Amino acid sequence: MRLKKGVRVGGVSPEISVAIMVVDSIYGTFSRELVITSMCEDTHSERSAHYRGDAFDCRTYYFNDDQKEQLVTNVERALGTDFIVILEEDHLHVQFSPKKP
């Protein structure tokens, strides 16, 4: 795993720290390196979970379409319902969003 230059990790939630380890493991099953492209920095929407330390984005350009679908499925299964996993045009967005009881 590595961080894209300029990615800040300060303030990341414990849940996201664990999610990063899980996603890194899943990337490994595809023989791909997890590259985190955004965490708490950059320009996100005003109420973005990134600013709370509850989201990260990672590179996906080295996956084909079928692999991307499988990646999303695997990440969703591994992280469970307290996480939102969104395949964006150029990255995978993972967000901690616990469900209320």
C-alpha positions in Angstrom: 0.0 0.0 0.0 1.1 3.5 -0.6 -0.2 7.0 -0.5 -0.4 9.4 -3.5 1.9 12.4 -2.9 0.1 15.0 -0.8 -2.4 12.6 0.9 -2.9 13.5 4.6 -3.6 10.8 7.1 -4.1 12.9 10.2 -7.5 12.7 11.7 -8.5 9.4 10.0 -11.1 7.5 12.1 -10.2 4.0 13.5 -12.9 2.5 11.4 -11.3 3.8 8.2 -7.9 2.6 9.4 -9.3 -0.9 9.6 -11.1 -0.5 6.3 -7.8 0.5 4.6 -6.2 -2.8 5.8 -9.1 -4.8 4.6 -9.2 -3.1 1.1 -5.4 -3.5 0.9 -5.8 -7.2 1.4 -8.5 -7.4 -1.3 -6.3 -5.5 -3.8 -3.6 -8.1 -3.1 -6.0 -10.9 -4.3 -5.9 -9.1 -7.7 -2.1 -8.7 -7.5 -2.6 -4.9 -7.4 -1.1 -2.3 -5.1 -3.6 -0.2 -3.1 -2.8 3.4 -3.8 -4.8 5.8 -1.7 -5.4 9.0 -3.7 -7.4 11.0 -1.2 -8.3 11.1 2.5 -8.7 14.3 4.5 -7.3 16.7 2.0 -8.4 18.0 -1.4 -11.6 19.7 -2.3 -14.6 17.7 -1.4 -18.2 18.7 -1.0 -18.9 20.8 2.0 -20.2 18.0 4.2 -18.0 15.3 2.9 -17.0 12.4 5.1 -13.4 12.9 4.0 -13.2 16.0 6.2 -14.3 13.9 9.2 -11.7 11.3 8.5 -14.5 8.8 7.6 -13.7 8.2 3.9 -10.9 7.5 1.5 -10.4 7.1 -2.3 -8.2 4.7 -4.1 -6.9 4.1 -7.6 -8.7 1.7 -9.9 -7.4 2.4 -13.4 -5.4 -0.8 -13.5 -8.6 -3.0 -13.2 -10.7 -4.0 -16.1 -14.5 -3.6 -15.9 -15.1 -7.1 -14.7 -12.4 -6.8 -12.0 -13.9 -3.5 -10.9 -17.3 -5.2 -10.4 -15.7 -8.0 -8.4 -13.6 -5.5 -6.4 -16.7 -3.6 -5.3 -18.5 -6.9 -4.4 -15.5 -8.1 -2.4 -15.1 -4.9 -0.5 -18.8 -4.5 0.3 -18.9 -8.1 1.6 -15.7 -7.7 3.7 -16.7 -4.3 5.2 -20.4 -4.9 5.8 -23.3 -2.6 6.0 -21.7 0.2 8.0 -19.6 1.2 5.0 -20.6 2.7 1.6 -18.5 1.6 -1.4 -18.9 3.6 -4.6 -17.1 2.9 -7.8 -16.6 6.4 -9.3 -15.3 7.0 -12.8 -11.7 7.1 -11.8 -11.5 5.7 -8.3 -13.1 3.7 -5.5 -14.7 5.6 -2.7 -15.0 3.9 0.7 -16.9 5.7 3.5 -17.7 4.7 7.1 -21.4 5.4 7.5 -22.8 3.4 10.5 -26.4 2.4 10.4 -28.5 3.6 13.3 -30.0 0.9 15.4 
